Amino acid sequence: MRRAKSDGGGTITFSLALGAARQICRLKTTFQSDNQAFSYLHKYRTEFEQIARVRLASGDLEDGIVMLSML
C-alpha cells in the first residue's frame, strides 16, 4: 500500500501493490475525521492488505475496486 486519500463520507481509497501493478481498494469507516480513519487504516494495514488480496483473487470486486469495511 503506497498512498491513501479520503473520498469524504468515511471512505478512504488506497492502492494495493501487486508487483508492478496496483489495485484500487476502498475502505469504508465510521470515523468522522480523516485523521482517525487514516490512523485506523495504518494500524490494520496488514490485515486489510490480506483481505484485499483474497477478495481480488476470488474476483470479489465492485466496478473493478476491492471494497472493504472496518474490522
mmJSON file of the N, C-alpha and C atoms, coordinates in Angstrom:
{"data_MODEL":{"atom_site":{
"group_PDB":["ATOM","ATOM","ATOM","ATOM","ATOM","ATOM","ATOM","ATOM","ATOM","ATOM","ATOM","ATOM","ATOM","ATOM","ATOM","ATOM","ATOM","ATOM","ATOM","ATOM","ATOM","ATOM","ATOM","ATOM","ATOM","ATOM","ATOM","ATOM","ATOM","ATOM","ATOM","ATOM","ATOM","ATOM","ATOM","ATOM","ATOM","ATOM","ATOM","ATOM","ATOM","ATOM","ATOM","ATOM","ATOM","ATOM","ATOM","ATOM","ATOM","ATOM","ATOM","ATOM","ATOM","ATOM","ATOM","ATOM","ATOM","ATOM","ATOM","ATOM","ATOM","ATOM","ATOM","ATOM","ATOM","ATOM","ATOM","ATOM","ATOM","ATOM","ATOM","ATOM","ATOM","ATOM","ATOM","ATOM","ATOM","ATOM","ATOM","ATOM","ATOM","ATOM","ATOM","ATOM","ATOM","ATOM","ATOM","ATOM","ATOM","ATOM","ATOM","ATOM","ATOM","ATOM","ATOM","ATOM","ATOM","ATOM","ATOM","ATOM","ATOM","ATOM","ATOM","ATOM","ATOM","ATOM","ATOM","ATOM","ATOM","ATOM","ATOM","ATOM","ATOM","ATOM","ATOM","ATOM","ATOM","ATOM","ATOM","ATOM","ATOM","ATOM","ATOM","ATOM","ATOM","ATOM","ATOM","ATOM","ATOM","ATOM","ATOM","ATOM","ATOM","ATOM","ATOM","ATOM","ATOM","ATOM","ATOM","ATOM","ATOM","ATOM","ATOM","ATOM","ATOM","ATOM","ATOM","ATOM","ATOM","ATOM","ATOM","ATOM","ATOM","ATOM","ATOM","ATOM","ATOM","ATOM","ATOM","ATOM","ATOM","ATOM","ATOM","ATOM","ATOM","ATOM","ATOM","ATOM","ATOM","ATOM","ATOM","ATOM","ATOM","ATOM","ATOM","ATOM","ATOM","ATOM","ATOM","ATOM","ATOM","ATOM","ATOM","ATOM","ATOM","ATOM","ATOM","ATOM","ATOM","ATOM","ATOM","ATOM","ATOM","ATOM","ATOM","ATOM","ATOM","ATOM","ATOM","ATOM","ATOM","ATOM","ATOM","ATOM","ATOM","ATOM","ATOM","ATOM","ATOM","ATOM","ATOM","ATOM","ATOM"],
"id":[1,2,3,4,5,6,7,8,9,10,11,12,13,14,15,16,17,18,19,20,21,22,23,24,25,26,27,28,29,30,31,32,33,34,35,36,37,38,39,40,41,42,43,44,45,46,47,48,49,50,51,52,53,54,55,56,57,58,59,60,61,62,63,64,65,66,67,68,69,70,71,72,73,74,75,76,77,78,79,80,81,82,83,84,85,86,87,88,89,90,91,92,93,94,95,96,97,98,99,100,101,102,103,104,105,106,107,108,109,110,111,112,113,114,115,116,117,118,119,120,121,122,123,124,125,126,127,128,129,130,131,132,133,134,135,136,137,138,139,140,141,142,143,144,145,146,147,148,149,150,151,152,153,154,155,156,157,158,159,160,161,162,163,164,165,166,167,168,169,170,171,172,173,174,175,176,177,178,179,180,181,182,183,184,185,186,187,188,189,190,191,192,193,194,195,196,197,198,199,200,201,202,203,204,205,206,207,208,209,210,211,212,213],
"type_symbol":["N","C","C","N","C","C","N","C","C","N","C","C","N","C","C","N","C","C","N","C","C","N","C","C","N","C","C","N","C","C","N","C","C","N","C","C","N","C","C","N","C","C","N","C","C","N","C","C","N","C","C","N","C","C","N","C","C","N","C","C","N","C","C","N","C","C","N","C","C","N","C","C","N","C","C","N","C","C","N","C","C","N","C","C","N","C","C","N","C","C","N","C","C","N","C","C","N","C","C","N","C","C","N","C","C","N","C","C","N","C","C","N","C","C","N","C","C","N","C","C","N","C","C","N","C","C","N","C","C","N","C","C","N","C","C","N","C","C","N","C","C","N","C","C","N","C","C","N","C","C","N","C","C","N","C","C","N","C","C","N","C","C","N","C","C","N","C","C","N","C","C","N","C","C","N","C","C","N","C","C","N","C","C","N","C","C","N","C","C","N","C","C","N","C","C","N","C","C","N","C","C","N","C","C","N","C","C","N","C","C","N","C","C"],
"label_atom_id":["N","CA","C","N","CA","C","N","CA","C","N","CA","C","N","CA","C","N","CA","C","N","CA","C","N","CA","C","N","CA","C","N","CA","C","N","CA","C","N","CA","C","N","CA","C","N","CA","C","N","CA","C","N","CA","C","N","CA","C","N","CA","C","N","CA","C","N","CA","C","N","CA","C","N","CA","C","N","CA","C","N","CA","C","N","CA","C","N","CA","C","N","CA","C","N","CA","C","N","CA","C","N","CA","C","N","CA","C","N","CA","C","N","CA","C","N","CA","C","N","CA","C","N","CA","C","N","CA","C","N","CA","C","N","CA","C","N","CA","C","N","CA","C","N","CA","C","N","CA","C","N","CA","C","N","CA","C","N","CA","C","N","CA","C","N","CA","C","N","CA","C","N","CA","C","N","CA","C","N","CA","C","N","CA","C","N","CA","C","N","CA","C","N","CA","C","N","CA","C","N","CA","C","N","CA","C","N","CA","C","N","CA","C","N","CA","C","N","CA","C","N","CA","C","N","CA","C","N","CA","C","N","CA","C","N","CA","C","N","CA","C","N","CA","C","N","CA","C"],
"label_alt_id":[null,null,null,null,null,null,null,null,null,null,null,null,null,null,null,null,null,null,null,null,null,null,null,null,null,null,null,null,null,null,null,null,null,null,null,null,null,null,null,null,null,null,null,null,null,null,null,null,null,null,null,null,null,null,null,null,null,null,null,null,null,null,null,null,null,null,null,null,null,null,null,null,null,null,null,null,null,null,null,null,null,null,null,null,null,null,null,null,null,null,null,null,null,null,null,null,null,null,null,null,null,null,null,null,null,null,null,null,null,null,null,null,null,null,null,null,null,null,null,null,null,null,null,null,null,null,null,null,null,null,null,null,null,null,null,null,null,null,null,null,null,null,null,null,null,null,null,null,null,null,null,null,null,null,null,null,null,null,null,null,null,null,null,null,null,null,null,null,null,null,null,null,null,null,null,null,null,null,null,null,null,null,null,null,null,null,null,null,null,null,null,null,null,null,null,null,null,null,null,null,null,null,null,null,null,null,null,null,null,null,null,null,null],
"label_comp_id":["MET","MET","MET","ARG","ARG","ARG","ARG","ARG","ARG","ALA","ALA","ALA","LYS","LYS","LYS","SER","SER","SER","ASP","ASP","ASP","GLY","GLY","GLY","GLY","GLY","GLY","GLY","GLY","GLY","THR","THR","THR","ILE","ILE","ILE","THR","THR","THR","PHE","PHE","PHE","SER","SER","SER","LEU","LEU","LEU","ALA","ALA","ALA","LEU","LEU","LEU","GLY","GLY","GLY","ALA","ALA","ALA","ALA","ALA","ALA","ARG","ARG","ARG","GLN","GLN","GLN","ILE","ILE","ILE","CYS","CYS","CYS","ARG","ARG","ARG","LEU","LEU","LEU","LYS","LYS","LYS","THR","THR","THR","THR","THR","THR","PHE","PHE","PHE","GLN","GLN","GLN","SER","SER","SER","ASP","ASP","ASP","ASN","ASN","ASN","GLN","GLN","GLN","ALA","ALA","ALA","PHE","PHE","PHE","SER","SER","SER","TYR","TYR","TYR","LEU","LEU","LEU","HIS","HIS","HIS","LYS","LYS","LYS","TYR","TYR","TYR","ARG","ARG","ARG","THR","THR","THR","GLU","GLU","GLU","PHE","PHE","PHE","GLU","GLU","GLU","GLN","GLN","GLN","ILE","ILE","ILE","ALA","ALA","ALA","ARG","ARG","ARG","VAL","VAL","VAL","ARG","ARG","ARG","LEU","LEU","LEU","ALA","ALA","ALA","SER","SER","SER","GLY","GLY","GLY","ASP","ASP","ASP","LEU","LEU","LEU","GLU","GLU","GLU","ASP","ASP","ASP","GLY","GLY","GLY","ILE","ILE","ILE","VAL","VAL","VAL","MET","MET","MET","LEU","LEU","LEU","SER","SER","SER","MET","MET","MET","LEU","LEU","LEU"],
"label_asym_id":["A","A","A","A","A","A","A","A","A","A","A","A","A","A","A","A","A","A","A","A","A","A","A","A","A","A","A","A","A","A","A","A","A","A","A","A","A","A","A","A","A","A","A","A","A","A","A","A","A","A","A","A","A","A","A","A","A","A","A","A","A","A","A","A","A","A","A","A","A","A","A","A","A","A","A","A","A","A","A","A","A","A","A","A","A","A","A","A","A","A","A","A","A","A","A","A","A","A","A","A","A","A","A","A","A","A","A","A","A","A","A","A","A","A","A","A","A","A","A","A","A","A","A","A","A","A","A","A","A","A","A","A","A","A","A","A","A","A","A","A","A","A","A","A","A","A","A","A","A","A","A","A","A","A","A","A","A","A","A","A","A","A","A","A","A","A","A","A","A","A","A","A","A","A","A","A","A","A","A","A","A","A","A","A","A","A","A","A","A","A","A","A","A","A","A","A","A","A","A","A","A","A","A","A","A","A","A","A","A","A","A","A","A"],
"label_entity_id":["1","1","1","1","1","1","1","1","1","1","1","1","1","1","1","1","1","1","1","1","1","1","1","1","1","1","1","1","1","1","1","1","1","1","1","1","1","1","1","1","1","1","1","1","1","1","1","1","1","1","1","1","1","1","1","1","1","1","1","1","1","1","1","1","1","1","1","1","1","1","1","1","1","1","1","1","1","1","1","1","1","1","1","1","1","1","1","1","1","1","1","1","1","1","1","1","1","1","1","1","1","1","1","1","1","1","1","1","1","1","1","1","1","1","1","1","1","1","1","1","1","1","1","1","1","1","1","1","1","1","1","1","1","1","1","1","1","1","1","1","1","1","1","1","1","1","1","1","1","1","1","1","1","1","1","1","1","1","1","1","1","1","1","1","1","1","1","1","1","1","1","1","1","1","1","1","1","1","1","1","1","1","1","1","1","1","1","1","1","1","1","1","1","1","1","1","1","1","1","1","1","1","1","1","1","1","1","1","1","1","1","1","1"],
"label_seq_id":[1,1,1,2,2,2,3,3,3,4,4,4,5,5,5,6,6,6,7,7,7,8,8,8,9,9,9,10,10,10,11,11,11,12,12,12,13,13,13,14,14,14,15,15,15,16,16,16,17,17,17,18,18,18,19,19,19,20,20,20,21,21,21,22,22,22,23,23,23,24,24,24,25,25,25,26,26,26,27,27,27,28,28,28,29,29,29,30,30,30,31,31,31,32,32,32,33,33,33,34,34,34,35,35,35,36,36,36,37,37,37,38,38,38,39,39,39,40,40,40,41,41,41,42,42,42,43,43,43,44,44,44,45,45,45,46,46,46,47,47,47,48,48,48,49,49,49,50,50,50,51,51,51,52,52,52,53,53,53,54,54,54,55,55,55,56,56,56,57,57,57,58,58,58,59,59,59,60,60,60,61,61,61,62,62,62,63,63,63,64,64,64,65,65,65,66,66,66,67,67,67,68,68,68,69,69,69,70,70,70,71,71,71],
"pdbx_PDB_ins_code":[null,null,null,null,null,null,null,null,null,null,null,null,null,null,null,null,null,null,null,null,null,null,null,null,null,null,null,null,null,null,null,null,null,null,null,null,null,null,null,null,null,null,null,null,null,null,null,null,null,null,null,null,null,null,null,null,null,null,null,null,null,null,null,null,null,null,null,null,null,null,null,null,null,null,null,null,null,null,null,null,null,null,null,null,null,null,null,null,null,null,null,null,null,null,null,null,null,null,null,null,null,null,null,null,null,null,null,null,null,null,null,null,null,null,null,null,null,null,null,null,null,null,null,null,null,null,null,null,null,null,null,null,null,null,null,null,null,null,null,null,null,null,null,null,null,null,null,null,null,null,null,null,null,null,null,null,null,null,null,null,null,null,null,null,null,null,null,null,null,null,null,null,null,null,null,null,null,null,null,null,null,null,null,null,null,null,null,null,null,null,null,null,null,null,null,null,null,null,null,null,null,null,null,null,null,null,null,null,null,null,null,null,null],
"Cartn_x":[0.857,0.0,0.905,0.697,1.577,0.901,-0.226,-0.897,-2.309,-2.81,-4.207,-4.763,-6.035,-6.672,-8.122,-8.637,-10.023,-10.932,-12.025,-13.044,-14.201,-14.056,-15.149,-16.173,-17.036,-18.083,-17.576,-16.403,-15.878,-15.279,-14.874,-14.274,-12.853,-11.94,-10.538,-10.2,-9.574,-9.121,-7.612,-7.15,-5.714,-5.414,-4.139,-3.761,-2.94,-3.221,-2.535,-1.494,-0.243,0.832,0.795,0.794,0.813,1.951,3.166,4.325,4.383,4.419,4.445,3.05,2.025,0.638,0.102,-0.983,-1.669,-3.149,-3.77,-5.205,-5.821,-6.853,-7.547,-8.448,-8.388,-9.213,-9.886,-11.1,-11.805,-12.193,-11.893,-12.221,-13.271,-14.42,-15.489,-15.356,-15.312,-15.189,-16.345,-16.448,-17.467,-16.857,-15.573,-14.903,-15.336,-15.415,-15.843,-14.675,-13.472,-12.334,-11.415,-10.786,-9.824,-8.662,-8.209,-7.065,-7.37,-8.566,-8.944,-8.997,-9.575,-9.707,-8.335,-7.437,-6.1,-5.325,-5.469,-4.807,-5.291,-6.586,-7.17,-6.637,-6.609,-6.09,-4.648,-3.828,-2.416,-2.23,-3.06,-2.97,-3.251,-4.219,-4.632,-4.243,-3.229,-2.816,-2.584,-1.854,-1.532,-2.8,-3.73,-4.977,-5.789,-5.869,-6.628,-5.985,-4.665,-3.987,-4.278,-4.266,-4.555,-5.986,-6.933,-8.338,-8.509,-7.872,-7.973,-7.409,-6.301,-5.705,-6.631,-7.254,-8.188,-9.387,-9.932,-11.096,-10.737,-9.568,-9.125,-8.972,-8.355,-8.152,-9.476,-10.485,-11.786,-12.68,-12.191,-12.971,-14.056,-13.964,-14.955,-14.658,-15.07,-14.818,-16.139,-16.172,-17.3,-16.748,-17.133,-16.626,-15.109,-14.48,-13.031,-12.313,-13.049,-12.468,-12.749,-11.732,-11.923,-12.547,-13.727,-14.439,-14.216,-13.823,-13.552,-14.339,-14.557,-15.188,-14.399,-14.727,-13.983,-13.988,-12.926,-12.808,-13.641],
"Cartn_y":[-1.161,0.0,1.226,2.108,3.253,4.547,4.84,6.106,5.831,6.776,6.701,8.104,8.211,9.521,9.35,10.403,10.377,10.762,10.018,10.346,11.086,11.398,12.013,10.967,11.303,10.378,9.11,9.155,7.994,6.936,7.299,6.335,6.752,5.791,6.02,5.116,5.683,4.918,4.753,3.529,3.27,2.248,2.16,1.181,0.072,-1.129,-2.322,-2.686,-2.814,-3.156,-4.645,-4.947,-6.328,-6.442,-6.483,-6.432,-5.047,-4.988,-3.701,-3.097,-3.903,-3.433,-2.907,-2.163,-1.629,-1.95,-2.226,-2.47,-1.433,-0.763,0.236,-0.47,0.003,-0.534,0.638,0.395,1.413,0.835,1.596,1.209,2.161,1.626,2.431,2.372,3.545,3.625,4.435,4.392,5.185,6.412,6.637,7.775,9.085,10.112,11.42,12.227,11.988,12.767,11.905,12.555,11.858,11.306,12.079,11.624,10.319,10.189,8.954,7.793,8.038,6.993,6.544,7.497,7.138,6.38,6.795,6.104,4.663,4.466,3.126,2.279,2.864,2.142,1.714,2.614,2.286,1.253,1.311,0.352,-1.073,-1.22,-2.538,-2.794,-2.104,-2.19,-3.625,-4.399,-5.776,-6.606,-6.474,-7.227,-6.826,-5.519,-5.051,-5.506,-5.51,-5.979,-7.456,-8.261,-9.687,-9.911,-9.204,-9.329,-8.896,-7.799,-7.291,-8.303,-8.929,-9.922,-11.133,-11.576,-12.706,-12.333,-11.148,-10.72,-10.539,-10.008,-9.846,-11.207,-12.158,-13.496,-14.206,-13.932,-14.584,-13.805,-12.647,-11.843,-11.019,-10.842,-10.079,-8.582,-8.014,-6.604,-5.908,-4.602,-3.776,-2.713,-2.778,-1.844,-1.826,-2.996,-3.112,-2.668,-2.414,-1.922,-2.93,-3.188,-4.047,-3.177,-3.566,-2.814,-3.489,-2.683,-3.177,-2.358,-2.941,-2.202,-2.46,-1.738,-1.83,-3.248,-3.625,-4.957,-5.02],
"Cartn_z":[0.0,0.0,0.0,-0.926,-1.035,-0.627,-1.181,-0.901,-0.422,0.325,0.75,0.695,0.316,0.305,0.725,1.3,1.752,0.599,0.472,-0.524,0.127,1.41,2.147,2.529,3.439,3.835,4.484,5.101,5.794,4.891,3.682,2.763,2.421,2.516,2.164,0.985,-0.021,-1.179,-1.086,-1.319,-1.33,-2.413,-2.787,-3.807,-3.164,-3.6,-3.131,-4.187,-3.771,-4.701,-5.019,-6.313,-6.801,-7.801,-7.29,-8.183,-8.806,-10.141,-10.833,-10.98,-10.751,-10.91,-9.584,-9.654,-8.49,-8.583,-7.443,-7.375,-6.449,-6.924,-6.116,-5.106,-3.857,-2.776,-2.069,-1.567,-0.796,0.547,1.585,2.946,3.486,3.841,4.423,5.936,6.578,8.031,8.613,9.924,10.621,11.279,11.052,11.678,11.048,11.875,11.383,10.813,11.322,10.831,9.97,8.997,8.139,8.952,9.947,10.752,11.468,12.028,12.702,11.706,10.548,9.529,9.029,8.763,8.299,9.375,10.626,11.728,11.814,11.664,11.688,10.535,9.338,8.17,8.402,8.894,9.098,10.204,11.228,12.333,11.852,10.955,10.474,9.019,8.554,7.159,6.689,7.462,7.074,6.895,7.839,7.755,6.527,6.263,5.099,3.792,3.74,2.535,2.303,3.354,3.217,2.734,3.336,2.936,1.48,1.11,-0.264,-1.263,-0.937,-1.837,-2.018,-0.935,-1.015,-1.884,-1.652,-2.44,-3.912,-4.174,-5.56,-6.23,-5.538,-6.098,-6.376,-5.566,-5.761,-6.726,-7.196,-8.135,-7.468,-6.159,-5.4,-5.53,-6.669,-6.978,-7.297,-7.053,-7.485,-8.414,-9.662,-10.674,-10.708,-10.524,-10.581,-9.327,-8.24,-6.993,-5.882,-5.051,-3.877,-2.794,-2.337,-1.301,0.043,1.03,2.374,3.388,4.548,5.636,6.919,7.955,9.198,9.752,10.427,11.041,12.297],
"occupancy":[1.0,1.0,1.0,1.0,1.0,1.0,1.0,1.0,1.0,1.0,1.0,1.0,1.0,1.0,1.0,1.0,1.0,1.0,1.0,1.0,1.0,1.0,1.0,1.0,1.0,1.0,1.0,1.0,1.0,1.0,1.0,1.0,1.0,1.0,1.0,1.0,1.0,1.0,1.0,1.0,1.0,1.0,1.0,1.0,1.0,1.0,1.0,1.0,1.0,1.0,1.0,1.0,1.0,1.0,1.0,1.0,1.0,1.0,1.0,1.0,1.0,1.0,1.0,1.0,1.0,1.0,1.0,1.0,1.0,1.0,1.0,1.0,1.0,1.0,1.0,1.0,1.0,1.0,1.0,1.0,1.0,1.0,1.0,1.0,1.0,1.0,1.0,1.0,1.0,1.0,1.0,1.0,1.0,1.0,1.0,1.0,1.0,1.0,1.0,1.0,1.0,1.0,1.0,1.0,1.0,1.0,1.0,1.0,1.0,1.0,1.0,1.0,1.0,1.0,1.0,1.0,1.0,1.0,1.0,1.0,1.0,1.0,1.0,1.0,1.0,1.0,1.0,1.0,1.0,1.0,1.0,1.0,1.0,1.0,1.0,1.0,1.0,1.0,1.0,1.0,1.0,1.0,1.0,1.0,1.0,1.0,1.0,1.0,1.0,1.0,1.0,1.0,1.0,1.0,1.0,1.0,1.0,1.0,1.0,1.0,1.0,1.0,1.0,1.0,1.0,1.0,1.0,1.0,1.0,1.0,1.0,1.0,1.0,1.0,1.0,1.0,1.0,1.0,1.0,1.0,1.0,1.0,1.0,1.0,1.0,1.0,1.0,1.0,1.0,1.0,1.0,1.0,1.0,1.0,1.0,1.0,1.0,1.0,1.0,1.0,1.0,1.0,1.0,1.0,1.0,1.0,1.0,1.0,1.0,1.0,1.0,1.0,1.0],
"B_iso_or_equiv":[0.0,0.0,0.0,0.0,0.0,0.0,0.0,0.0,0.0,0.0,0.0,0.0,0.0,0.0,0.0,0.0,0.0,0.0,0.0,0.0,0.0,0.0,0.0,0.0,0.0,0.0,0.0,0.0,0.0,0.0,0.0,0.0,0.0,0.0,0.0,0.0,0.0,0.0,0.0,0.0,0.0,0.0,0.0,0.0,0.0,0.0,0.0,0.0,0.0,0.0,0.0,0.0,0.0,0.0,0.0,0.0,0.0,0.0,0.0,0.0,0.0,0.0,0.0,0.0,0.0,0.0,0.0,0.0,0.0,0.0,0.0,0.0,0.0,0.0,0.0,0.0,0.0,0.0,0.0,0.0,0.0,0.0,0.0,0.0,0.0,0.0,0.0,0.0,0.0,0.0,0.0,0.0,0.0,0.0,0.0,0.0,0.0,0.0,0.0,0.0,0.0,0.0,0.0,0.0,0.0,0.0,0.0,0.0,0.0,0.0,0.0,0.0,0.0,0.0,0.0,0.0,0.0,0.0,0.0,0.0,0.0,0.0,0.0,0.0,0.0,0.0,0.0,0.0,0.0,0.0,0.0,0.0,0.0,0.0,0.0,0.0,0.0,0.0,0.0,0.0,0.0,0.0,0.0,0.0,0.0,0.0,0.0,0.0,0.0,0.0,0.0,0.0,0.0,0.0,0.0,0.0,0.0,0.0,0.0,0.0,0.0,0.0,0.0,0.0,0.0,0.0,0.0,0.0,0.0,0.0,0.0,0.0,0.0,0.0,0.0,0.0,0.0,0.0,0.0,0.0,0.0,0.0,0.0,0.0,0.0,0.0,0.0,0.0,0.0,0.0,0.0,0.0,0.0,0.0,0.0,0.0,0.0,0.0,0.0,0.0,0.0,0.0,0.0,0.0,0.0,0.0,0.0,0.0,0.0,0.0,0.0,0.0,0.0],
"pdbx_formal_charge":[null,null,null,null,null,null,null,null,null,null,null,null,null,null,null,null,null,null,null,null,null,null,null,null,null,null,null,null,null,null,null,null,null,null,null,null,null,null,null,null,null,null,null,null,null,null,null,null,null,null,null,null,null,null,null,null,null,null,null,null,null,null,null,null,null,null,null,null,null,null,null,null,null,null,null,null,null,null,null,null,null,null,null,null,null,null,null,null,null,null,null,null,null,null,null,null,null,null,null,null,null,null,null,null,null,null,null,null,null,null,null,null,null,null,null,null,null,null,null,null,null,null,null,null,null,null,null,null,null,null,null,null,null,null,null,null,null,null,null,null,null,null,null,null,null,null,null,null,null,null,null,null,null,null,null,null,null,null,null,null,null,null,null,null,null,null,null,null,null,null,null,null,null,null,null,null,null,null,null,null,null,null,null,null,null,null,null,null,null,null,null,null,null,null,null,null,null,null,null,null,null,null,null,null,null,null,null,null,null,null,null,null,null],
"auth_seq_id":[1,1,1,2,2,2,3,3,3,4,4,4,5,5,5,6,6,6,7,7,7,8,8,8,9,9,9,10,10,10,11,11,11,12,12,12,13,13,13,14,14,14,15,15,15,16,16,16,17,17,17,18,18,18,19,19,19,20,20,20,21,21,21,22,22,22,23,23,23,24,24,24,25,25,25,26,26,26,27,27,27,28,28,28,29,29,29,30,30,30,31,31,31,32,32,32,33,33,33,34,34,34,35,35,35,36,36,36,37,37,37,38,38,38,39,39,39,40,40,40,41,41,41,42,42,42,43,43,43,44,44,44,45,45,45,46,46,46,47,47,47,48,48,48,49,49,49,50,50,50,51,51,51,52,52,52,53,53,53,54,54,54,55,55,55,56,56,56,57,57,57,58,58,58,59,59,59,60,60,60,61,61,61,62,62,62,63,63,63,64,64,64,65,65,65,66,66,66,67,67,67,68,68,68,69,69,69,70,70,70,71,71,71],
"auth_comp_id":["MET","MET","MET","ARG","ARG","ARG","ARG","ARG","ARG","ALA","ALA","ALA","LYS","LYS","LYS","SER","SER","SER","ASP","ASP","ASP","GLY","GLY","GLY","GLY","GLY","GLY","GLY","GLY","GLY","THR","THR","THR","ILE","ILE","ILE","THR","THR","THR","PHE","PHE","PHE","SER","SER","SER","LEU","LEU","LEU","ALA","ALA","ALA","LEU","LEU","LEU","GLY","GLY","GLY","ALA","ALA","ALA","ALA","ALA","ALA","ARG","ARG","ARG","GLN","GLN","GLN","ILE","ILE","ILE","CYS","CYS","CYS","ARG","ARG","ARG","LEU","LEU","LEU","LYS","LYS","LYS","THR","THR","THR","THR","THR","THR","PHE","PHE","PHE","GLN","GLN","GLN","SER","SER","SER","ASP","ASP","ASP","ASN","ASN","ASN","GLN","GLN","GLN","ALA","ALA","ALA","PHE","PHE","PHE","SER","SER","SER","TYR","TYR","TYR","LEU","LEU","LEU","HIS","HIS","HIS","LYS","LYS","LYS","TYR","TYR","TYR","ARG","ARG","ARG","THR","THR","THR","GLU","GLU","GLU","PHE","PHE","PHE","GLU","GLU","GLU","GLN","GLN","GLN","ILE","ILE","ILE","ALA","ALA","ALA","ARG","ARG","ARG","VAL","VAL","VAL","ARG","ARG","ARG","LEU","LEU","LEU","ALA","ALA","ALA","SER","SER","SER","GLY","GLY","GLY","ASP","ASP","ASP","LEU","LEU","LEU","GLU","GLU","GLU","ASP","ASP","ASP","GLY","GLY","GLY","ILE","ILE","ILE","VAL","VAL","VAL","MET","MET","MET","LEU","LEU","LEU","SER","SER","SER","MET","MET","MET","LEU","LEU","LEU"],
"auth_asym_id":["A","A","A","A","A","A","A","A","A","A","A","A","A","A","A","A","A","A","A","A","A","A","A","A","A","A","A","A","A","A","A","A","A","A","A","A","A","A","A","A","A","A","A","A","A","A","A","A","A","A","A","A","A","A","A","A","A","A","A","A","A","A","A","A","A","A","A","A","A","A","A","A","A","A","A","A","A","A","A","A","A","A","A","A","A","A","A","A","A","A","A","A","A","A","A","A","A","A","A","A","A","A","A","A","A","A","A","A","A","A","A","A","A","A","A","A","A","A","A","A","A","A","A","A","A","A","A","A","A","A","A","A","A","A","A","A","A","A","A","A","A","A","A","A","A","A","A","A","A","A","A","A","A","A","A","A","A","A","A","A","A","A","A","A","A","A","A","A","A","A","A","A","A","A","A","A","A","A","A","A","A","A","A","A","A","A","A","A","A","A","A","A","A","A","A","A","A","A","A","A","A","A","A","A","A","A","A","A","A","A","A","A","A"],
"auth_atom_id":["N","CA","C","N","CA","C","N","CA","C","N","CA","C","N","CA","C","N","CA","C","N","CA","C","N","CA","C","N","CA","C","N","CA","C","N","CA","C","N","CA","C","N","CA","C","N","CA","C","N","CA","C","N","CA","C","N","CA","C","N","CA","C","N","CA","C","N","CA","C","N","CA","C","N","CA","C","N","CA","C","N","CA","C","N","CA","C","N","CA","C","N","CA","C","N","CA","C","N","CA","C","N","CA","C","N","CA","C","N","CA","C","N","CA","C","N","CA","C","N","CA","C","N","CA","C","N","CA","C","N","CA","C","N","CA","C","N","CA","C","N","CA","C","N","CA","C","N","CA","C","N","CA","C","N","CA","C","N","CA","C","N","CA","C","N","CA","C","N","CA","C","N","CA","C","N","CA","C","N","CA","C","N","CA","C","N","CA","C","N","CA","C","N","CA","C","N","CA","C","N","CA","C","N","CA","C","N","CA","C","N","CA","C","N","CA","C","N","CA","C","N","CA","C","N","CA","C","N","CA","C","N","CA","C","N","CA","C","N","CA","C","N","CA","C","N","CA","C"],
"pdbx_PDB_model_num":[1,1,1,1,1,1,1,1,1,1,1,1,1,1,1,1,1,1,1,1,1,1,1,1,1,1,1,1,1,1,1,1,1,1,1,1,1,1,1,1,1,1,1,1,1,1,1,1,1,1,1,1,1,1,1,1,1,1,1,1,1,1,1,1,1,1,1,1,1,1,1,1,1,1,1,1,1,1,1,1,1,1,1,1,1,1,1,1,1,1,1,1,1,1,1,1,1,1,1,1,1,1,1,1,1,1,1,1,1,1,1,1,1,1,1,1,1,1,1,1,1,1,1,1,1,1,1,1,1,1,1,1,1,1,1,1,1,1,1,1,1,1,1,1,1,1,1,1,1,1,1,1,1,1,1,1,1,1,1,1,1,1,1,1,1,1,1,1,1,1,1,1,1,1,1,1,1,1,1,1,1,1,1,1,1,1,1,1,1,1,1,1,1,1,1,1,1,1,1,1,1,1,1,1,1,1,1,1,1,1,1,1,1]
}}}
